[in-house]
Amino acid sequence: MSNSQLPSPDGSPQRAGFPAFAGHPQTFELRRQEACHTGRFASLGTDSYPALKEHAATILHPEELAYFVPLPAERRRISYLLGRYAAKRALQPGLGNPAFADIRIAPGIFQNPVVCFPMSDPWQVSITHSEAMVCAVAFPAVHPMALDIESIDPERVATMASQCVEAELAEAARLGLEAPAAATLLWTAKEALSKTLHTGLTCPFALFEIQSLERIGECECRGLYKNLAQYRFHSWICGDSVLTLVLPKRTEIVFELGRPSLPASGPRRGEEPQNSAGGKG
Ligand SMILES: CC(C)(COP(=O)(O)OP(=O)(O)OC[C@H]1O[C@@H](n2cnc3c(N)ncnc32)[C@H](O)[C@@H]1OP(=O)(O)O)[C@@H](O)C(=O)NCCC(=O)NCCS
């Protein structure tokens, strides 16, 4: 272990000077009848940016740094650096704990993230950003998945709901989800599926239509798609954010700590904090 790679109190590699536990990876199992895979999830608040940007040259691969340094927009600098950092924290244990700068996450042809690192068993990542936080999952490439996070933003609810059919909104209402949480959850399920397929939101939303939705906890739902029947999604409503992971339909995801934990995002200006799914009953 080099001097720049200090052990954190919990034994995971922690770079000198980095904010303690920012993006600490959470392990999950991907249980299938024929096999069980392990993946990792990492999340951090965008308020980590001022501290982490001081370490950009340690976090980013030289080619990533060459892209990052001239970026004109602060918003993109934040999402890029924190997204790469979260993805590398999630990847690191599966790759044998290499230095972050030795891992390159290149943009694929469709801007999908591609892990470039010598690996006998290849890994992939999925990255998502919101105003308040950044999340990533690292998973074995044999087991496709992706994630999306969105803030429950009353100003975007109408746009999100406009991309749903009546049956989807009725299904969410039947479960007792309030309209803002429901529209956001349905949107994340569609966006995460579009990332799994690498299309992004370039195809008709009808392709991503949701067939069924069930509530499996106060703040936890899962569901199936009408057209892409080999996938399903699992969503968590955490404070004022919705996080969704898309998985193969027959995989059960089990988090070491029961559920993914997100950094506190805090209430947006002019809003009361929202601490639950906002269920009606
Ligand atoms: C994929 C898409 C839905 C993500 O939307 P977003 O608002 O950026 O949402 P998120 O913050 O949740 O996700 C961003 C991450 O998605 C990933 N991503 C982007 N395109 C992807 C694709 N086709 N497949 C899988 N993942 C993708 C990237 O890792 C990106 O982060 P990064 O650029 O820092 O690496 C959106 O970019 C899209 O629809 N792309 C297709 C249209 C397109 O190519 N537009 C080009 C820009 S105008």
The ligand as an SDF file (V2000), in Angstrom:
LIG
                    3D

 48 50  0  0  0  0  0  0  0  0999 V2000
  -28.7440    8.8240  -20.9630 C   0  0  0  0  0  0  0  0  0  0  0  0
  -29.5360   10.0610  -20.5490 C   0  0  0  0  0  0  0  0  0  0  0  0
  -30.9860    9.6730  -20.3640 C   0  0  0  0  0  0  0  0  0  0  0  0
  -28.9410   10.5680  -19.2180 C   0  0  0  0  0  0  0  0  0  0  0  0
  -29.5470   11.7860  -18.8770 O   0  0  0  0  0  0  0  0  0  0  0  0
  -28.9340   12.8000  -17.8040 P   0  0  0  0  0  0  0  0  0  0  0  0
  -29.9190   13.8700  -17.6100 O   0  0  0  0  0  0  0  0  0  0  0  0
  -27.5650   13.1800  -18.1800 O   0  0  0  0  0  0  0  0  0  0  0  0
  -28.9830   11.9010  -16.5370 O   0  0  0  0  0  0  0  0  0  0  0  0
  -28.0100   11.3170  -15.4450 P   0  0  0  0  0  0  0  0  0  0  0  0
  -27.2740   12.3640  -14.7170 O   0  0  0  0  0  0  0  0  0  0  0  0
  -28.8820   10.4200  -14.6390 O   0  0  0  0  0  0  0  0  0  0  0  0
  -26.9690   10.3710  -16.2120 O   0  0  0  0  0  0  0  0  0  0  0  0
  -25.7950   10.8500  -16.7770 C   0  0  0  0  0  0  0  0  0  0  0  0
  -24.8940    9.6790  -17.0370 C   0  0  0  0  0  0  0  0  0  0  0  0
  -25.5600    8.7240  -17.8530 O   0  0  0  0  0  0  0  0  0  0  0  0
  -24.5820    7.9860  -18.5480 C   0  0  0  0  0  0  0  0  0  0  0  0
  -25.0260    7.8680  -19.9220 N   0  0  0  0  0  0  0  0  0  0  0  0
  -25.0970    8.8270  -20.8660 C   0  0  0  0  0  0  0  0  0  0  0  0
  -25.5530    8.2950  -22.0220 N   0  0  0  0  0  0  0  0  0  0  0  0
  -25.7750    6.9800  -21.7920 C   0  0  0  0  0  0  0  0  0  0  0  0
  -26.2370    5.9130  -22.5900 C   0  0  0  0  0  0  0  0  0  0  0  0
  -26.5690    6.0810  -23.8890 N   0  0  0  0  0  0  0  0  0  0  0  0
  -26.3300    4.6870  -22.0340 N   0  0  0  0  0  0  0  0  0  0  0  0
  -25.9970    4.4780  -20.7310 C   0  0  0  0  0  0  0  0  0  0  0  0
  -25.5500    5.4700  -19.9100 N   0  0  0  0  0  0  0  0  0  0  0  0
  -25.4450    6.6970  -20.4450 C   0  0  0  0  0  0  0  0  0  0  0  0
  -23.2600    8.7360  -18.4230 C   0  0  0  0  0  0  0  0  0  0  0  0
  -22.4100    8.0030  -17.5520 O   0  0  0  0  0  0  0  0  0  0  0  0
  -23.6660   10.0510  -17.8300 C   0  0  0  0  0  0  0  0  0  0  0  0
  -22.7200   10.5980  -16.9530 O   0  0  0  0  0  0  0  0  0  0  0  0
  -21.2960   11.1270  -17.4840 P   0  0  0  0  0  0  0  0  0  0  0  0
  -21.5620   11.8590  -18.7630 O   0  0  0  0  0  0  0  0  0  0  0  0
  -20.8040   11.9740  -16.3700 O   0  0  0  0  0  0  0  0  0  0  0  0
  -20.4720    9.8630  -17.6980 O   0  0  0  0  0  0  0  0  0  0  0  0
  -29.4600   11.1910  -21.5880 C   0  0  0  0  0  0  0  0  0  0  0  0
  -28.1320   11.6720  -21.6320 O   0  0  0  0  0  0  0  0  0  0  0  0
  -29.8780   10.7630  -22.9740 C   0  0  0  0  0  0  0  0  0  0  0  0
  -31.0370   10.5630  -23.2500 O   0  0  0  0  0  0  0  0  0  0  0  0
  -28.9360   10.5850  -23.8810 N   0  0  0  0  0  0  0  0  0  0  0  0
  -29.2720   10.2360  -25.2350 C   0  0  0  0  0  0  0  0  0  0  0  0
  -29.3630   11.4460  -26.0750 C   0  0  0  0  0  0  0  0  0  0  0  0
  -28.0250   11.9520  -26.3830 C   0  0  0  0  0  0  0  0  0  0  0  0
  -27.1720   11.2330  -26.8330 O   0  0  0  0  0  0  0  0  0  0  0  0
  -27.8200   13.2080  -26.0860 N   0  0  0  0  0  0  0  0  0  0  0  0
  -26.5230   13.7970  -26.2720 C   0  0  0  0  0  0  0  0  0  0  0  0
  -26.4390   15.0450  -25.4880 C   0  0  0  0  0  0  0  0  0  0  0  0
  -27.4520   16.2920  -26.2510 S   0  0  0  0  0  0  0  0  0  0  0  0
  1  2  1  0
  2  3  1  0
  2  4  1  0
  2 36  1  0
  4  5  1  0
  5  6  1  0
  6  7  2  0
  6  8  1  0
  6  9  1  0
  9 10  1  0
 10 11  2  0
 10 12  1  0
 10 13  1  0
 13 14  1  0
 14 15  1  0
 15 16  1  0
 15 30  1  0
 16 17  1  0
 17 18  1  0
 17 28  1  0
 18 19  1  0
 18 27  1  0
 19 20  2  0
 20 21  1  0
 21 22  1  0
 21 27  2  0
 22 23  1  0
 22 24  2  0
 24 25  1  0
 25 26  2  0
 26 27  1  0
 28 29  1  0
 28 30  1  0
 30 31  1  0
 31 32  1  0
 32 33  2  0
 32 34  1  0
 32 35  1  0
 36 37  1  0
 36 38  1  0
 38 39  2  0
 38 40  1  0
 40 41  1  0
 41 42  1  0
 42 43  1  0
 43 44  2  0
 43 45  1  0
 45 46  1  0
 46 47  1  0
 47 48  1  0
M  END
$$$$
